[in-house]
């Protein structure tokens, strides 16, 4: 069950089997918004990607091959997924 705490920055959680990290400050969207100290900008929106992935049994490699808009905050999810797969998305052919 996902949960969100609407603070500034937002905090969102959902149970994961394996965790990974990616620094939000490395994103172009974070830099463009001028909020380089954010921990979880738009976390309440971003958590939905993880929930959908879990619901449809997607793994980190599945998330890594999905195109994400640039710049966007959700790029952090793809980058974290890439990190768990040692930056090697699976073959799609």
PyMOL Python script that loads the backbone (N, CA, C, O; Angstrom):
from pymol import cmd

cmd.read_pdbstr("""\
ATOM      1  N   UNK A   1       0.837  -1.173   0.000  1.00  0.00           N
ATOM      2  CA  UNK A   1       0.000   0.000   0.000  1.00  0.00           C
ATOM      3  C   UNK A   1       0.888   1.245   0.000  1.00  0.00           C
ATOM      4  O   UNK A   1       1.680   1.432   0.924  1.00  0.00           O
ATOM      5  N   UNK A   2       0.772   2.090  -1.011  1.00  0.00           N
ATOM      6  CA  UNK A   2       1.605   3.293  -1.061  1.00  0.00           C
ATOM      7  C   UNK A   2       1.120   4.337  -0.058  1.00  0.00           C
ATOM      8  O   UNK A   2      -0.056   4.374   0.303  1.00  0.00           O
ATOM      9  N   UNK A   3       2.035   5.171   0.377  1.00  0.00           N
ATOM     10  CA  UNK A   3       1.660   6.286   1.245  1.00  0.00           C
ATOM     11  C   UNK A   3       2.480   7.507   0.876  1.00  0.00           C
ATOM     12  O   UNK A   3       3.613   7.397   0.409  1.00  0.00           O
ATOM     13  N   UNK A   4       1.884   8.681   1.095  1.00  0.00           N
ATOM     14  CA  UNK A   4       2.537   9.947   0.779  1.00  0.00           C
ATOM     15  C   UNK A   4       2.380  10.882   1.964  1.00  0.00           C
ATOM     16  O   UNK A   4       1.307  10.975   2.560  1.00  0.00           O
ATOM     17  N   UNK A   5       3.454  11.569   2.298  1.00  0.00           N
ATOM     18  CA  UNK A   5       3.419  12.626   3.299  1.00  0.00           C
ATOM     19  C   UNK A   5       3.624  13.928   2.538  1.00  0.00           C
ATOM     20  O   UNK A   5       4.679  14.150   1.944  1.00  0.00           O
ATOM     21  N   UNK A   6       2.613  14.785   2.558  1.00  0.00           N
ATOM     22  CA  UNK A   6       2.648  16.020   1.783  1.00  0.00           C
ATOM     23  C   UNK A   6       3.353  17.130   2.547  1.00  0.00           C
ATOM     24  O   UNK A   6       2.734  18.071   3.042  1.00  0.00           O
ATOM     25  N   UNK A   7       4.670  16.984   2.626  1.00  0.00           N
ATOM     26  CA  UNK A   7       5.519  18.001   3.216  1.00  0.00           C
ATOM     27  C   UNK A   7       6.323  18.632   2.093  1.00  0.00           C
ATOM     28  O   UNK A   7       6.109  18.313   0.923  1.00  0.00           O
ATOM     29  N   UNK A   8       7.219  19.498   2.425  1.00  0.00           N
ATOM     30  CA  UNK A   8       8.103  20.063   1.412  1.00  0.00           C
ATOM     31  C   UNK A   8       9.542  19.779   1.830  1.00  0.00           C
ATOM     32  O   UNK A   8      10.049  20.443   2.734  1.00  0.00           O
ATOM     33  N   UNK A   9      10.217  18.815   1.202  1.00  0.00           N
ATOM     34  CA  UNK A   9       9.815  18.018   0.050  1.00  0.00           C
ATOM     35  C   UNK A   9       8.864  16.891   0.445  1.00  0.00           C
ATOM     36  O   UNK A   9       8.774  16.515   1.614  1.00  0.00           O
ATOM     37  N   UNK A  10       8.162  16.366  -0.546  1.00  0.00           N
ATOM     38  CA  UNK A  10       7.236  15.260  -0.326  1.00  0.00           C
ATOM     39  C   UNK A  10       8.004  13.970  -0.052  1.00  0.00           C
ATOM     40  O   UNK A  10       9.141  13.795  -0.489  1.00  0.00           O
ATOM     41  N   UNK A  11       7.356  13.081   0.678  1.00  0.00           N
ATOM     42  CA  UNK A  11       7.926  11.774   0.966  1.00  0.00           C
ATOM     43  C   UNK A  11       6.895  10.730   0.552  1.00  0.00           C
ATOM     44  O   UNK A  11       5.735  10.809   0.958  1.00  0.00           O
ATOM     45  N   UNK A  12       7.309   9.757  -0.251  1.00  0.00           N
ATOM     46  CA  UNK A  12       6.405   8.702  -0.698  1.00  0.00           C
ATOM     47  C   UNK A  12       7.081   7.363  -0.474  1.00  0.00           C
ATOM     48  O   UNK A  12       8.287   7.217  -0.676  1.00  0.00           O
ATOM     49  N   UNK A  13       6.282   6.383  -0.051  1.00  0.00           N
ATOM     50  CA  UNK A  13       6.834   5.050   0.178  1.00  0.00           C
ATOM     51  C   UNK A  13       5.912   3.987  -0.385  1.00  0.00           C
ATOM     52  O   UNK A  13       4.697   4.166  -0.468  1.00  0.00           O
ATOM     53  N   UNK A  14       6.518   2.881  -0.769  1.00  0.00           N
ATOM     54  CA  UNK A  14       5.810   1.678  -1.165  1.00  0.00           C
ATOM     55  C   UNK A  14       6.782   0.535  -0.884  1.00  0.00           C
ATOM     56  O   UNK A  14       7.993   0.714  -1.012  1.00  0.00           O
ATOM     57  N   UNK A  15       6.277  -0.619  -0.509  1.00  0.00           N
ATOM     58  CA  UNK A  15       7.145  -1.738  -0.164  1.00  0.00           C
ATOM     59  C   UNK A  15       7.865  -2.219  -1.415  1.00  0.00           C
ATOM     60  O   UNK A  15       7.235  -2.491  -2.438  1.00  0.00           O
ATOM     61  N   UNK A  16       9.174  -2.321  -1.329  1.00  0.00           N
ATOM     62  CA  UNK A  16       9.989  -2.796  -2.449  1.00  0.00           C
ATOM     63  C   UNK A  16      10.760  -4.033  -2.020  1.00  0.00           C
ATOM     64  O   UNK A  16      11.021  -4.235  -0.834  1.00  0.00           O
ATOM     65  N   UNK A  17      11.121  -4.856  -2.990  1.00  0.00           N
ATOM     66  CA  UNK A  17      11.906  -6.038  -2.689  1.00  0.00           C
ATOM     67  C   UNK A  17      13.387  -5.737  -2.682  1.00  0.00           C
ATOM     68  O   UNK A  17      14.139  -6.338  -1.915  1.00  0.00           O
ATOM     69  N   UNK A  18      13.813  -4.827  -3.513  1.00  0.00           N
ATOM     70  CA  UNK A  18      15.207  -4.418  -3.569  1.00  0.00           C
ATOM     71  C   UNK A  18      15.207  -2.912  -3.719  1.00  0.00           C
ATOM     72  O   UNK A  18      14.450  -2.365  -4.521  1.00  0.00           O
ATOM     73  N   UNK A  19      16.037  -2.248  -2.965  1.00  0.00           N
ATOM     74  CA  UNK A  19      16.044  -0.786  -3.050  1.00  0.00           C
ATOM     75  C   UNK A  19      17.279  -0.304  -3.795  1.00  0.00           C
ATOM     76  O   UNK A  19      18.289  -1.004  -3.870  1.00  0.00           O
ATOM     77  N   UNK A  20      17.182   0.883  -4.335  1.00  0.00           N
ATOM     78  CA  UNK A  20      18.279   1.501  -5.047  1.00  0.00           C
ATOM     79  C   UNK A  20      18.143   3.011  -4.876  1.00  0.00           C
ATOM     80  O   UNK A  20      17.105   3.505  -4.436  1.00  0.00           O
ATOM     81  N   UNK A  21      19.185   3.724  -5.221  1.00  0.00           N
ATOM     82  CA  UNK A  21      19.176   5.162  -5.026  1.00  0.00           C
ATOM     83  C   UNK A  21      19.716   5.877  -6.249  1.00  0.00           C
ATOM     84  O   UNK A  21      20.515   5.334  -7.011  1.00  0.00           O
ATOM     85  N   UNK A  22      19.260   7.108  -6.416  1.00  0.00           N
ATOM     86  CA  UNK A  22      19.802   8.008  -7.420  1.00  0.00           C
ATOM     87  C   UNK A  22      19.643   9.416  -6.871  1.00  0.00           C
ATOM     88  O   UNK A  22      18.557   9.776  -6.415  1.00  0.00           O
ATOM     89  N   UNK A  23      20.698  10.221  -6.903  1.00  0.00           N
ATOM     90  CA  UNK A  23      20.612  11.566  -6.320  1.00  0.00           C
ATOM     91  C   UNK A  23      19.736  12.497  -7.157  1.00  0.00           C
ATOM     92  O   UNK A  23      20.028  12.750  -8.326  1.00  0.00           O
ATOM     93  N   UNK A  24      18.671  13.000  -6.558  1.00  0.00           N
ATOM     94  CA  UNK A  24      17.752  13.909  -7.257  1.00  0.00           C
ATOM     95  C   UNK A  24      18.479  15.132  -7.815  1.00  0.00           C
ATOM     96  O   UNK A  24      18.108  15.650  -8.868  1.00  0.00           O
ATOM     97  N   UNK A  25      19.509  15.591  -7.111  1.00  0.00           N
ATOM     98  CA  UNK A  25      20.200  16.800  -7.562  1.00  0.00           C
ATOM     99  C   UNK A  25      20.944  16.593  -8.881  1.00  0.00           C
ATOM    100  O   UNK A  25      21.364  17.571  -9.500  1.00  0.00           O
ATOM    101  N   UNK A  26      21.115  15.361  -9.321  1.00  0.00           N
ATOM    102  CA  UNK A  26      21.789  15.087 -10.590  1.00  0.00           C
ATOM    103  C   UNK A  26      20.858  15.231 -11.788  1.00  0.00           C
ATOM    104  O   UNK A  26      21.323  15.215 -12.928  1.00  0.00           O
ATOM    105  N   UNK A  27      19.568  15.369 -11.558  1.00  0.00           N
ATOM    106  CA  UNK A  27      18.595  15.478 -12.648  1.00  0.00           C
ATOM    107  C   UNK A  27      18.560  16.875 -13.252  1.00  0.00           C
ATOM    108  O   UNK A  27      18.663  17.871 -12.537  1.00  0.00           O
ATOM    109  N   UNK A  28      18.416  16.941 -14.555  1.00  0.00           N
ATOM    110  CA  UNK A  28      18.270  18.228 -15.233  1.00  0.00           C
ATOM    111  C   UNK A  28      17.034  18.974 -14.768  1.00  0.00           C
ATOM    112  O   UNK A  28      17.060  20.197 -14.637  1.00  0.00           O
ATOM    113  N   UNK A  29      15.941  18.243 -14.516  1.00  0.00           N
ATOM    114  CA  UNK A  29      14.684  18.874 -14.069  1.00  0.00           C
ATOM    115  C   UNK A  29      14.853  19.531 -12.700  1.00  0.00           C
ATOM    116  O   UNK A  29      14.328  20.617 -12.457  1.00  0.00           O
ATOM    117  N   UNK A  30      15.587  18.865 -11.810  1.00  0.00           N
ATOM    118  CA  UNK A  30      15.839  19.433 -10.496  1.00  0.00           C
ATOM    119  C   UNK A  30      16.674  20.703 -10.620  1.00  0.00           C
ATOM    120  O   UNK A  30      16.400  21.700  -9.953  1.00  0.00           O
ATOM    121  N   UNK A  31      17.690  20.664 -11.473  1.00  0.00           N
ATOM    122  CA  UNK A  31      18.532  21.847 -11.681  1.00  0.00           C
ATOM    123  C   UNK A  31      17.736  22.984 -12.317  1.00  0.00           C
ATOM    124  O   UNK A  31      17.886  24.142 -11.928  1.00  0.00           O
ATOM    125  N   UNK A  32      16.890  22.654 -13.293  1.00  0.00           N
ATOM    126  CA  UNK A  32      16.104  23.685 -13.977  1.00  0.00           C
ATOM    127  C   UNK A  32      15.110  24.351 -13.032  1.00  0.00           C
ATOM    128  O   UNK A  32      14.801  25.532 -13.185  1.00  0.00           O
ATOM    129  N   UNK A  33      14.613  23.602 -12.062  1.00  0.00           N
ATOM    130  CA  UNK A  33      13.647  24.174 -11.120  1.00  0.00           C
ATOM    131  C   UNK A  33      14.332  24.982 -10.026  1.00  0.00           C
ATOM    132  O   UNK A  33      13.668  25.685  -9.264  1.00  0.00           O
ATOM    133  N   UNK A  34      15.668  24.883  -9.943  1.00  0.00           N
ATOM    134  CA  UNK A  34      16.411  25.652  -8.953  1.00  0.00           C
ATOM    135  C   UNK A  34      16.343  25.069  -7.554  1.00  0.00           C
ATOM    136  O   UNK A  34      16.713  25.738  -6.589  1.00  0.00           O
ATOM    137  N   UNK A  35      15.880  23.844  -7.428  1.00  0.00           N
ATOM    138  CA  UNK A  35      15.751  23.200  -6.116  1.00  0.00           C
ATOM    139  C   UNK A  35      16.769  22.080  -5.969  1.00  0.00           C
ATOM    140  O   UNK A  35      16.413  20.902  -5.960  1.00  0.00           O
ATOM    141  N   UNK A  36      18.042  22.456  -5.856  1.00  0.00           N
ATOM    142  CA  UNK A  36      19.096  21.447  -5.827  1.00  0.00           C
ATOM    143  C   UNK A  36      19.188  20.687  -4.512  1.00  0.00           C
ATOM    144  O   UNK A  36      19.938  19.715  -4.426  1.00  0.00           O
ATOM    145  N   UNK A  37      18.459  21.093  -3.497  1.00  0.00           N
ATOM    146  CA  UNK A  37      18.537  20.418  -2.207  1.00  0.00           C
ATOM    147  C   UNK A  37      17.348  19.489  -2.001  1.00  0.00           C
ATOM    148  O   UNK A  37      17.224  18.883  -0.937  1.00  0.00           O
ATOM    149  N   UNK A  38      16.484  19.366  -2.979  1.00  0.00           N
ATOM    150  CA  UNK A  38      15.278  18.535  -2.811  1.00  0.00           C
ATOM    151  C   UNK A  38      15.609  17.079  -2.604  1.00  0.00           C
ATOM    152  O   UNK A  38      16.528  16.542  -3.222  1.00  0.00           O
ATOM    153  N   UNK A  39      14.858  16.449  -1.737  1.00  0.00           N
ATOM    154  CA  UNK A  39      14.996  15.017  -1.480  1.00  0.00           C
ATOM    155  C   UNK A  39      14.023  14.244  -2.351  1.00  0.00           C
ATOM    156  O   UNK A  39      14.372  13.185  -2.874  1.00  0.00           O
ATOM    157  N   UNK A  40      12.816  14.750  -2.516  1.00  0.00           N
ATOM    158  CA  UNK A  40      11.823  14.022  -3.265  1.00  0.00           C
ATOM    159  C   UNK A  40      10.793  14.923  -3.912  1.00  0.00           C
ATOM    160  O   UNK A  40       9.599  14.806  -3.637  1.00  0.00           O
ATOM    161  N   UNK A  41      11.247  15.821  -4.771  1.00  0.00           N
ATOM    162  CA  UNK A  41      10.299  16.685  -5.475  1.00  0.00           C
ATOM    163  C   UNK A  41       9.325  15.831  -6.265  1.00  0.00           C
ATOM    164  O   UNK A  41       9.732  14.920  -6.986  1.00  0.00           O
ATOM    165  N   UNK A  42       8.038  16.126  -6.129  1.00  0.00           N
ATOM    166  CA  UNK A  42       6.978  15.417  -6.849  1.00  0.00           C
ATOM    167  C   UNK A  42       6.922  13.931  -6.491  1.00  0.00           C
ATOM    168  O   UNK A  42       6.513  13.114  -7.316  1.00  0.00           O
ATOM    169  N   UNK A  43       7.323  13.577  -5.286  1.00  0.00           N
ATOM    170  CA  UNK A  43       7.321  12.175  -4.865  1.00  0.00           C
ATOM    171  C   UNK A  43       5.943  11.548  -4.968  1.00  0.00           C
ATOM    172  O   UNK A  43       5.818  10.371  -5.304  1.00  0.00           O
ATOM    173  N   UNK A  44       4.903  12.330  -4.680  1.00  0.00           N
ATOM    174  CA  UNK A  44       3.549  11.779  -4.740  1.00  0.00           C
ATOM    175  C   UNK A  44       3.158  11.401  -6.161  1.00  0.00           C
ATOM    176  O   UNK A  44       2.330  10.509  -6.351  1.00  0.00           O
ATOM    177  N   UNK A  45       3.733  12.058  -7.162  1.00  0.00           N
ATOM    178  CA  UNK A  45       3.490  11.708  -8.558  1.00  0.00           C
ATOM    179  C   UNK A  45       4.398  10.552  -9.000  1.00  0.00           C
ATOM    180  O   UNK A  45       3.966   9.643  -9.709  1.00  0.00           O
ATOM    181  N   UNK A  46       5.647  10.605  -8.574  1.00  0.00           N
ATOM    182  CA  UNK A  46       6.630   9.622  -9.007  1.00  0.00           C
ATOM    183  C   UNK A  46       6.349   8.221  -8.473  1.00  0.00           C
ATOM    184  O   UNK A  46       6.685   7.236  -9.129  1.00  0.00           O
ATOM    185  N   UNK A  47       5.747   8.118  -7.309  1.00  0.00           N
ATOM    186  CA  UNK A  47       5.523   6.814  -6.691  1.00  0.00           C
ATOM    187  C   UNK A  47       4.642   5.922  -7.559  1.00  0.00           C
ATOM    188  O   UNK A  47       4.727   4.697  -7.472  1.00  0.00           O
ATOM    189  N   UNK A  48       3.801   6.523  -8.391  1.00  0.00           N
ATOM    190  CA  UNK A  48       2.905   5.735  -9.239  1.00  0.00           C
ATOM    191  C   UNK A  48       3.659   4.828 -10.209  1.00  0.00           C
ATOM    192  O   UNK A  48       3.186   3.736 -10.524  1.00  0.00           O
ATOM    193  N   UNK A  49       4.814   5.262 -10.682  1.00  0.00           N
ATOM    194  CA  UNK A  49       5.584   4.402 -11.585  1.00  0.00           C
ATOM    195  C   UNK A  49       6.015   3.121 -10.868  1.00  0.00           C
ATOM    196  O   UNK A  49       5.966   2.036 -11.446  1.00  0.00           O
ATOM    197  N   UNK A  50       6.430   3.250  -9.625  1.00  0.00           N
ATOM    198  CA  UNK A  50       6.824   2.071  -8.856  1.00  0.00           C
ATOM    199  C   UNK A  50       5.620   1.172  -8.572  1.00  0.00           C
ATOM    200  O   UNK A  50       5.732  -0.053  -8.622  1.00  0.00           O
ATOM    201  N   UNK A  51       4.480   1.775  -8.278  1.00  0.00           N
ATOM    202  CA  UNK A  51       3.277   0.995  -7.991  1.00  0.00           C
ATOM    203  C   UNK A  51       2.835   0.216  -9.228  1.00  0.00           C
ATOM    204  O   UNK A  51       2.480  -0.959  -9.129  1.00  0.00           O
ATOM    205  N   UNK A  52       2.856   0.861 -10.381  1.00  0.00           N
ATOM    206  CA  UNK A  52       2.467   0.183 -11.624  1.00  0.00           C
ATOM    207  C   UNK A  52       3.444  -0.951 -11.935  1.00  0.00           C
ATOM    208  O   UNK A  52       3.031  -2.043 -12.325  1.00  0.00           O
ATOM    209  N   UNK A  53       4.730  -0.688 -11.761  1.00  0.00           N
ATOM    210  CA  UNK A  53       5.733  -1.723 -12.011  1.00  0.00           C
ATOM    211  C   UNK A  53       5.498  -2.927 -11.101  1.00  0.00           C
ATOM    212  O   UNK A  53       5.575  -4.072 -11.548  1.00  0.00           O
ATOM    213  N   UNK A  54       5.217  -2.670  -9.841  1.00  0.00           N
ATOM    214  CA  UNK A  54       4.968  -3.773  -8.915  1.00  0.00           C
ATOM    215  C   UNK A  54       3.698  -4.530  -9.280  1.00  0.00           C
ATOM    216  O   UNK A  54       3.673  -5.759  -9.228  1.00  0.00           O
ATOM    217  N   UNK A  55       2.657  -3.816  -9.644  1.00  0.00           N
ATOM    218  CA  UNK A  55       1.369  -4.448  -9.970  1.00  0.00           C
ATOM    219  C   UNK A  55       1.489  -5.374 -11.172  1.00  0.00           C
ATOM    220  O   UNK A  55       0.830  -6.412 -11.224  1.00  0.00           O
ATOM    221  N   UNK A  56       2.321  -5.009 -12.133  1.00  0.00           N
ATOM    222  CA  UNK A  56       2.474  -5.811 -13.349  1.00  0.00           C
ATOM    223  C   UNK A  56       3.766  -6.639 -13.354  1.00  0.00           C
ATOM    224  O   UNK A  56       4.221  -7.088 -14.406  1.00  0.00           O
ATOM    225  N   UNK A  57       4.343  -6.832 -12.175  1.00  0.00           N
ATOM    226  CA  UNK A  57       5.530  -7.675 -11.988  1.00  0.00           C
ATOM    227  C   UNK A  57       6.714  -7.250 -12.845  1.00  0.00           C
ATOM    228  O   UNK A  57       7.483  -8.093 -13.308  1.00  0.00           O
ATOM    229  N   UNK A  58       6.863  -5.954 -13.057  1.00  0.00           N
ATOM    230  CA  UNK A  58       8.020  -5.447 -13.802  1.00  0.00           C
ATOM    231  C   UNK A  58       9.233  -5.452 -12.880  1.00  0.00           C
ATOM    232  O   UNK A  58       9.114  -5.205 -11.680  1.00  0.00           O
ATOM    233  N   UNK A  59      10.389  -5.733 -13.446  1.00  0.00           N
ATOM    234  CA  UNK A  59      11.605  -5.678 -12.651  1.00  0.00           C
ATOM    235  C   UNK A  59      12.406  -4.434 -13.037  1.00  0.00           C
ATOM    236  O   UNK A  59      11.979  -3.646 -13.881  1.00  0.00           O
ATOM    237  N   UNK A  60      13.560  -4.270 -12.416  1.00  0.00           N
ATOM    238  CA  UNK A  60      14.380  -3.084 -12.664  1.00  0.00           C
ATOM    239  C   UNK A  60      14.783  -2.979 -14.130  1.00  0.00           C
ATOM    240  O   UNK A  60      14.859  -1.877 -14.673  1.00  0.00           O
ATOM    241  N   UNK A  61      15.038  -4.102 -14.766  1.00  0.00           N
ATOM    242  CA  UNK A  61      15.406  -4.072 -16.179  1.00  0.00           C
ATOM    243  C   UNK A  61      14.252  -3.569 -17.040  1.00  0.00           C
ATOM    244  O   UNK A  61      14.474  -2.842 -18.009  1.00  0.00           O
ATOM    245  N   UNK A  62      13.029  -3.949 -16.697  1.00  0.00           N
ATOM    246  CA  UNK A  62      11.859  -3.450 -17.431  1.00  0.00           C
ATOM    247  C   UNK A  62      11.758  -1.926 -17.316  1.00  0.00           C
ATOM    248  O   UNK A  62      11.515  -1.236 -18.306  1.00  0.00           O
ATOM    249  N   UNK A  63      11.944  -1.418 -16.117  1.00  0.00           N
ATOM    250  CA  UNK A  63      11.880   0.033 -15.907  1.00  0.00           C
ATOM    251  C   UNK A  63      13.013   0.730 -16.649  1.00  0.00           C
ATOM    252  O   UNK A  63      12.820   1.815 -17.198  1.00  0.00           O
ATOM    253  N   UNK A  64      14.186   0.119 -16.669  1.00  0.00           N
ATOM    254  CA  UNK A  64      15.350   0.730 -17.311  1.00  0.00           C
ATOM    255  C   UNK A  64      15.189   0.898 -18.820  1.00  0.00           C
ATOM    256  O   UNK A  64      15.776   1.811 -19.400  1.00  0.00           O
ATOM    257  N   UNK A  65      14.402   0.030 -19.468  1.00  0.00           N
ATOM    258  CA  UNK A  65      14.264   0.149 -20.924  1.00  0.00           C
ATOM    259  C   UNK A  65      13.139   1.090 -21.341  1.00  0.00           C
ATOM    260  O   UNK A  65      13.003   1.398 -22.525  1.00  0.00           O
ATOM    261  N   UNK A  66      12.329   1.552 -20.385  1.00  0.00           N
ATOM    262  CA  UNK A  66      11.244   2.481 -20.704  1.00  0.00           C
ATOM    263  C   UNK A  66      11.813   3.870 -20.943  1.00  0.00           C
ATOM    264  O   UNK A  66      12.633   4.349 -20.160  1.00  0.00           O
ATOM    265  N   UNK A  67      11.390   4.513 -22.009  1.00  0.00           N
ATOM    266  CA  UNK A  67      11.813   5.887 -22.271  1.00  0.00           C
ATOM    267  C   UNK A  67      11.150   6.818 -21.271  1.00  0.00           C
ATOM    268  O   UNK A  67       9.938   6.755 -21.062  1.00  0.00           O
ATOM    269  N   UNK A  68      11.934   7.669 -20.663  1.00  0.00           N
ATOM    270  CA  UNK A  68      11.436   8.667 -19.732  1.00  0.00           C
ATOM    271  C   UNK A  68      11.682  10.051 -20.338  1.00  0.00           C
ATOM    272  O   UNK A  68      12.706  10.280 -20.982  1.00  0.00           O
ATOM    273  N   UNK A  69      10.758  10.950 -20.134  1.00  0.00           N
ATOM    274  CA  UNK A  69      10.940  12.293 -20.682  1.00  0.00           C
ATOM    275  C   UNK A  69      12.125  12.981 -20.012  1.00  0.00           C
ATOM    276  O   UNK A  69      12.466  12.707 -18.861  1.00  0.00           O
ATOM    277  N   UNK A  70      12.741  13.885 -20.773  1.00  0.00           N
ATOM    278  CA  UNK A  70      13.897  14.628 -20.263  1.00  0.00           C
ATOM    279  C   UNK A  70      13.698  16.104 -20.568  1.00  0.00           C
ATOM    280  O   UNK A  70      13.393  16.452 -21.708  1.00  0.00           O
ATOM    281  N   UNK A  71      13.854  16.950 -19.621  1.00  0.00           N
ATOM    282  CA  UNK A  71      14.139  16.649 -18.224  1.00  0.00           C
ATOM    283  C   UNK A  71      12.865  16.354 -17.457  1.00  0.00           C
ATOM    284  O   UNK A  71      11.828  16.967 -17.712  1.00  0.00           O
ATOM    285  N   UNK A  72      12.933  15.423 -16.523  1.00  0.00           N
ATOM    286  CA  UNK A  72      11.784  15.115 -15.662  1.00  0.00           C
ATOM    287  C   UNK A  72      12.294  14.550 -14.345  1.00  0.00           C
ATOM    288  O   UNK A  72      13.419  14.058 -14.253  1.00  0.00           O
ATOM    289  N   UNK A  73      11.442  14.630 -13.329  1.00  0.00           N
ATOM    290  CA  UNK A  73      11.802  14.055 -12.042  1.00  0.00           C
ATOM    291  C   UNK A  73      11.787  12.531 -12.097  1.00  0.00           C
ATOM    292  O   UNK A  73      12.543  11.882 -11.374  1.00  0.00           O
ATOM    293  N   UNK A  74      10.937  11.952 -12.945  1.00  0.00           N
ATOM    294  CA  UNK A  74      10.845  10.491 -12.998  1.00  0.00           C
ATOM    295  C   UNK A  74      12.063   9.838 -13.634  1.00  0.00           C
ATOM    296  O   UNK A  74      12.206   8.617 -13.579  1.00  0.00           O
ATOM    297  N   UNK A  75      12.933  10.623 -14.229  1.00  0.00           N
ATOM    298  CA  UNK A  75      14.198  10.058 -14.718  1.00  0.00           C
ATOM    299  C   UNK A  75      14.975   9.412 -13.577  1.00  0.00           C
ATOM    300  O   UNK A  75      15.755   8.487 -13.804  1.00  0.00           O
ATOM    301  N   UNK A  76      14.771   9.890 -12.356  1.00  0.00           N
ATOM    302  CA  UNK A  76      15.465   9.315 -11.198  1.00  0.00           C
ATOM    303  C   UNK A  76      15.097   7.854 -11.010  1.00  0.00           C
ATOM    304  O   UNK A  76      15.935   7.052 -10.597  1.00  0.00           O
ATOM    305  N   UNK A  77      13.858   7.501 -11.307  1.00  0.00           N
ATOM    306  CA  UNK A  77      13.429   6.107 -11.165  1.00  0.00           C
ATOM    307  C   UNK A  77      14.156   5.230 -12.175  1.00  0.00           C
ATOM    308  O   UNK A  77      14.617   4.139 -11.839  1.00  0.00           O
ATOM    309  N   UNK A  78      14.258   5.709 -13.413  1.00  0.00           N
ATOM    310  CA  UNK A  78      14.982   4.940 -14.433  1.00  0.00           C
ATOM    311  C   UNK A  78      16.464   4.819 -14.071  1.00  0.00           C
ATOM    312  O   UNK A  78      17.050   3.744 -14.200  1.00  0.00           O
ATOM    313  N   UNK A  79      17.064   5.912 -13.623  1.00  0.00           N
ATOM    314  CA  UNK A  79      18.481   5.879 -13.260  1.00  0.00           C
ATOM    315  C   UNK A  79      18.735   4.930 -12.098  1.00  0.00           C
ATOM    316  O   UNK A  79      19.740   4.219 -12.087  1.00  0.00           O
ATOM    317  N   UNK A  80      17.837   4.912 -11.122  1.00  0.00           N
ATOM    318  CA  UNK A  80      17.977   3.978 -10.009  1.00  0.00           C
ATOM    319  C   UNK A  80      17.813   2.537 -10.495  1.00  0.00           C
ATOM    320  O   UNK A  80      18.527   1.640 -10.047  1.00  0.00           O
ATOM    321  N   UNK A  81      16.874   2.322 -11.411  1.00  0.00           N
ATOM    322  CA  UNK A  81      16.693   0.979 -11.979  1.00  0.00           C
ATOM    323  C   UNK A  81      17.936   0.546 -12.741  1.00  0.00           C
ATOM    324  O   UNK A  81      18.359  -0.606 -12.640  1.00  0.00           O
ATOM    325  N   UNK A  82      18.521   1.458 -13.499  1.00  0.00           N
ATOM    326  CA  UNK A  82      19.769   1.141 -14.203  1.00  0.00           C
ATOM    327  C   UNK A  82      20.870   0.774 -13.221  1.00  0.00           C
ATOM    328  O   UNK A  82      21.653  -0.141 -13.477  1.00  0.00           O
ATOM    329  N   UNK A  83      20.935   1.482 -12.100  1.00  0.00           N
ATOM    330  CA  UNK A  83      21.969   1.210 -11.105  1.00  0.00           C
ATOM    331  C   UNK A  83      21.838  -0.197 -10.532  1.00  0.00           C
ATOM    332  O   UNK A  83      22.848  -0.842 -10.252  1.00  0.00           O
ATOM    333  N   UNK A  84      20.620  -0.680 -10.355  1.00  0.00           N
ATOM    334  CA  UNK A  84      20.437  -2.029  -9.809  1.00  0.00           C
ATOM    335  C   UNK A  84      20.791  -3.109 -10.816  1.00  0.00           C
ATOM    336  O   UNK A  84      21.075  -4.246 -10.438  1.00  0.00           O
ATOM    337  N   UNK A  85      20.775  -2.758 -12.102  1.00  0.00           N
ATOM    338  CA  UNK A  85      21.124  -3.727 -13.141  1.00  0.00           C
ATOM    339  C   UNK A  85      22.545  -3.496 -13.635  1.00  0.00           C
ATOM    340  O   UNK A  85      22.919  -3.966 -14.709  1.00  0.00           O
ATOM    341  N   UNK A  86      23.326  -2.778 -12.857  1.00  0.00           N
ATOM    342  CA  UNK A  86      24.703  -2.439 -13.212  1.00  0.00           C
ATOM    343  C   UNK A  86      24.772  -1.727 -14.553  1.00  0.00           C
ATOM    344  O   UNK A  86      25.667  -1.966 -15.363  1.00  0.00           O
ATOM    345  N   UNK A  87      23.783  -0.830 -14.768  1.00  0.00           N
ATOM    346  CA  UNK A  87      23.706   0.007 -15.972  1.00  0.00           C
ATOM    347  C   UNK A  87      23.601  -0.784 -17.257  1.00  0.00           C
ATOM    348  O   UNK A  87      24.059  -0.339 -18.310  1.00  0.00           O
ATOM    349  N   UNK A  88      22.987  -1.977 -17.170  1.00  0.00           N
ATOM    350  CA  UNK A  88      22.796  -2.818 -18.346  1.00  0.00           C
ATOM    351  C   UNK A  88      21.330  -3.188 -18.504  1.00  0.00           C
ATOM    352  O   UNK A  88      20.894  -4.197 -17.949  1.00  0.00           O
ATOM    353  N   UNK A  89      20.550  -2.395 -19.249  1.00  0.00           N
ATOM    354  CA  UNK A  89      19.169  -2.814 -19.482  1.00  0.00           C
ATOM    355  C   UNK A  89      19.163  -4.087 -20.330  1.00  0.00           C
ATOM    356  O   UNK A  89      20.079  -4.310 -21.121  1.00  0.00           O
ATOM    357  N   UNK A  90      18.143  -4.916 -20.169  1.00  0.00           N
ATOM    358  CA  UNK A  90      18.089  -6.185 -20.879  1.00  0.00           C
ATOM    359  C   UNK A  90      17.865  -5.962 -22.378  1.00  0.00           C
ATOM    360  O   UNK A  90      17.369  -4.916 -22.799  1.00  0.00           O
ATOM    361  N   UNK A  91      18.236  -6.951 -23.158  1.00  0.00           N
ATOM    362  CA  UNK A  91      17.988  -6.907 -24.590  1.00  0.00           C
ATOM    363  C   UNK A  91      16.496  -6.941 -24.853  1.00  0.00           C
ATOM    364  O   UNK A  91      15.747  -7.644 -24.175  1.00  0.00           O
ATOM    365  N   UNK A  92      16.081  -6.183 -25.833  1.00  0.00           N
ATOM    366  CA  UNK A  92      14.662  -6.157 -26.176  1.00  0.00           C
ATOM    367  C   UNK A  92      14.382  -6.870 -27.488  1.00  0.00           C
ATOM    368  O   UNK A  92      13.243  -6.867 -27.955  1.00  0.00           O
ATOM    369  N   UNK A  93      15.392  -7.478 -28.090  1.00  0.00           N
ATOM    370  CA  UNK A  93      15.170  -8.190 -29.331  1.00  0.00           C
ATOM    371  C   UNK A  93      15.317  -9.681 -29.164  1.00  0.00           C
ATOM    372  O   UNK A  93      15.160 -10.428 -30.129  1.00  0.00           O
TER     373      UNK A  93
END
""", "prot")
cmd.dss("prot")
cmd.show_as("cartoon", "prot")
cmd.util.cbc("prot")
cmd.orient("prot")
